[in-house]
Amino acid sequence: MEVENKDEISTEEKITEDKAAPIVTRSMVEEACPTCGAQEPSMPAVLPDPSWSTEKLIAATKDKHMLVRSNAIILLSKREISESLEALIEALKDDEYLVKSNAMVAISAYGKQVSERIIQALSDADKDVRAGAAWIVGELKDSRAIVALEKVAKDDYPLARIQAKASLVAMGKGPKKQAKKEEPEGPKEEPDVPKEEKTE
């Protein structure tokens, strides 16, 4: 029996050495959500790992299993931007919010080098691409996106509007700035009243 255990350990060690463990969050393995009743997703037979080619990871972003798509996106974010950016933008259209949010975080991690492409995505025909791009631009804080963000802030799609407005606020261009402009007008009248009382 001891010999069998040693064999099992060495096999597990070998698997760990060959590829990194798949990314599985706590929410992915918990039982049904007590609030919404969502069931725990089934585990796919194979999850993407770093040994996969970029092409294989891009193909996996279209897999029927949400965990495969989600892991593929996380791994794609470690690849060359020129190879992965368009696939990550396409993933913003995913039906699962976890996949979309992973794509948003992955794209924003590239920094301002993606700004131009994401500003273009603010006027994409797909509503979810516009919403995702609006969030990403807020993370990048690129002032070149302000005009496009202001347009998305009037979008027909509520999530796109919310993301755009939040990003404008994060960039100091939201309603809070207007409130500050109104404040100085109020105190001007108050000092005048005591001066009149003193002269009497």
C-alpha positions as CSV (number, residue, x, y, z in Angstrom):
1,M,0.0,0.0,0.0
2,E,2.8,2.4,0.8
3,V,4.3,1.7,-2.7
4,E,0.9,2.6,-4.3
5,N,0.7,5.9,-2.4
6,K,4.2,6.8,-3.5
7,D,3.2,6.1,-7.1
8,E,0.1,8.3,-6.7
9,I,2.1,11.2,-5.3
10,S,4.7,11.0,-8.0
11,T,2.0,11.0,-10.7
12,E,0.2,14.0,-9.1
13,E,3.6,15.8,-8.9
14,K,4.2,15.0,-12.5
15,I,0.8,16.5,-13.5
16,T,1.5,19.6,-11.5
17,E,4.9,20.1,-13.1
18,D,3.5,19.6,-16.6
19,K,0.8,22.2,-16.3
20,A,-0.5,24.9,-14.0
21,A,-3.7,24.1,-12.0
22,P,-6.9,25.5,-13.6
23,I,-8.4,28.6,-12.2
24,V,-11.5,27.7,-10.2
25,T,-13.0,30.3,-7.9
26,R,-15.0,29.5,-4.7
27,S,-18.3,30.5,-6.3
28,M,-17.7,28.0,-9.1
29,V,-17.6,25.0,-6.7
30,E,-20.2,26.0,-4.1
31,E,-23.7,24.5,-4.1
32,A,-26.8,26.2,-5.3
33,C,-26.8,30.0,-4.6
34,P,-29.1,30.5,-1.6
35,T,-30.3,33.9,-3.1
36,C,-30.8,33.1,-6.7
37,G,-30.9,29.3,-6.7
38,A,-28.3,28.9,-9.4
39,Q,-26.7,25.5,-9.4
40,E,-23.0,24.8,-9.2
41,P,-21.6,24.4,-12.7
42,S,-20.5,20.9,-13.8
43,M,-16.7,20.6,-14.2
44,P,-15.6,20.1,-17.8
45,A,-13.4,17.1,-18.6
46,V,-10.5,19.4,-19.7
47,L,-9.8,22.9,-18.7
48,P,-7.4,25.2,-20.7
49,D,-3.8,25.4,-19.3
50,P,-0.7,27.5,-20.2
51,S,0.6,24.8,-22.5
52,W,-2.2,25.4,-25.0
53,S,-1.4,27.4,-28.1
54,T,-2.9,30.9,-28.5
55,E,-5.1,29.5,-31.4
56,K,-6.4,26.7,-29.1
57,L,-7.2,29.2,-26.3
58,I,-9.0,31.5,-28.8
59,A,-11.1,28.5,-29.9
60,A,-11.8,27.7,-26.3
61,T,-13.4,31.2,-25.7
62,K,-16.3,29.8,-27.8
63,D,-16.6,26.5,-25.9
64,K,-20.0,25.5,-24.7
65,H,-18.8,25.3,-21.1
66,M,-18.5,28.6,-19.2
67,L,-15.5,27.5,-17.1
68,V,-13.5,26.6,-20.2
69,R,-14.3,30.0,-21.8
70,S,-13.5,31.8,-18.5
71,N,-10.1,30.0,-18.1
72,A,-9.2,30.5,-21.7
73,I,-9.7,34.3,-21.3
74,I,-7.5,34.5,-18.2
75,L,-4.7,32.6,-20.0
76,L,-5.1,34.6,-23.2
77,S,-4.4,37.8,-21.2
78,K,-0.9,36.5,-20.6
79,R,-0.3,36.2,-24.4
80,E,0.9,38.8,-26.9
81,I,-1.7,41.6,-27.2
82,S,-1.6,41.5,-31.0
83,E,-2.7,37.8,-30.9
84,S,-5.3,38.0,-28.1
85,L,-7.0,41.4,-28.1
86,E,-9.6,40.8,-30.7
87,A,-10.6,37.5,-29.1
88,L,-10.9,39.2,-25.7
89,I,-13.1,42.0,-27.2
90,E,-15.3,39.3,-28.8
91,A,-15.6,37.7,-25.3
92,L,-17.4,40.8,-24.1
93,K,-20.4,39.5,-26.0
94,D,-20.5,36.3,-23.9
95,D,-23.9,35.4,-22.2
96,E,-22.2,34.7,-18.8
97,Y,-21.2,37.8,-16.8
98,L,-18.2,36.0,-15.3
99,V,-16.8,35.5,-18.7
100,K,-17.5,39.1,-19.7
101,S,-15.9,40.5,-16.6
102,N,-12.8,38.3,-17.0
103,A,-12.5,39.7,-20.5
104,M,-12.8,43.3,-19.2
105,V,-10.2,42.8,-16.5
106,A,-7.9,41.0,-19.0
107,I,-8.1,43.8,-21.5
108,S,-7.6,46.6,-19.0
109,A,-4.5,44.8,-17.7
110,Y,-2.8,45.6,-21.0
111,G,-2.9,49.3,-20.0
112,K,-3.1,52.3,-22.2
113,Q,-1.6,50.4,-25.2
114,V,-5.2,49.2,-25.9
115,S,-6.8,52.6,-25.5
116,E,-7.2,53.4,-29.1
117,R,-8.9,50.0,-29.9
118,I,-11.1,50.3,-26.8
119,I,-12.2,53.8,-27.7
120,Q,-13.3,52.4,-31.1
121,A,-15.2,49.7,-29.3
122,L,-17.3,52.3,-27.5
123,S,-19.1,52.7,-30.8
124,D,-19.4,49.0,-31.6
125,A,-22.7,47.7,-33.0
126,D,-22.9,45.2,-30.1
127,K,-24.3,46.6,-26.8
128,D,-22.2,44.4,-24.6
129,V,-19.0,45.4,-26.3
130,R,-20.0,49.0,-25.8
131,A,-20.7,48.4,-22.1
132,G,-17.5,46.4,-21.6
133,A,-15.4,49.1,-23.4
134,A,-17.0,51.8,-21.2
135,W,-15.8,50.0,-18.1
136,I,-12.3,49.3,-19.5
137,V,-11.9,53.0,-20.5
138,G,-12.7,54.0,-16.9
139,E,-9.9,51.7,-15.7
140,L,-7.5,53.1,-18.3
141,K,-8.5,56.7,-17.5
142,D,-7.6,57.9,-21.0
143,S,-9.0,61.4,-21.5
144,R,-9.2,60.8,-25.3
145,A,-12.2,58.6,-24.6
146,I,-14.3,61.3,-22.8
147,V,-16.3,62.4,-25.9
148,A,-17.1,58.8,-26.9
149,L,-18.0,58.0,-23.2
150,E,-20.4,60.9,-23.1
151,K,-22.2,59.5,-26.1
152,V,-22.4,56.0,-24.5
153,A,-23.7,57.6,-21.3
154,K,-26.9,58.2,-23.4
155,D,-26.9,54.7,-24.9
156,D,-30.2,52.7,-25.2
157,Y,-28.6,49.8,-23.3
158,P,-28.8,50.5,-19.5
159,L,-25.6,48.6,-18.7
160,A,-23.6,50.6,-21.2
161,R,-25.1,53.9,-19.8
162,I,-24.2,52.9,-16.2
163,Q,-20.7,51.8,-17.1
164,A,-20.0,55.0,-19.1
165,K,-21.4,57.3,-16.4
166,A,-19.3,55.5,-13.7
167,S,-16.2,55.8,-15.9
168,L,-16.8,59.5,-16.5
169,V,-17.1,60.0,-12.7
170,A,-13.9,58.0,-12.2
171,M,-12.2,60.3,-14.7
172,G,-13.5,63.4,-12.9
173,K,-16.0,64.3,-15.6
174,G,-19.2,63.2,-14.0
175,P,-22.1,65.0,-12.2
176,K,-19.9,65.5,-9.1
177,K,-17.9,68.2,-10.9
178,Q,-21.1,70.1,-11.7
179,A,-22.1,70.1,-8.0
180,K,-18.8,71.6,-7.1
181,K,-19.4,74.5,-9.5
182,E,-22.7,75.3,-8.0
183,E,-21.4,75.4,-4.4
184,P,-19.4,78.7,-4.6
185,E,-22.5,80.6,-5.7
186,G,-24.3,79.9,-2.4
187,P,-21.8,81.2,0.1
188,K,-21.4,84.6,-1.8
189,E,-24.8,85.7,-0.6
190,E,-24.3,84.8,3.0
191,P,-21.3,87.2,3.7
192,D,-23.3,90.1,2.2
193,V,-26.0,89.9,4.9
194,P,-23.7,90.3,7.9
195,K,-22.0,93.3,6.3
196,E,-25.3,95.1,5.9
197,E,-26.2,94.4,9.6
198,K,-22.8,95.9,10.7
199,T,-23.3,99.1,8.7
200,E,-26.7,99.7,10.3
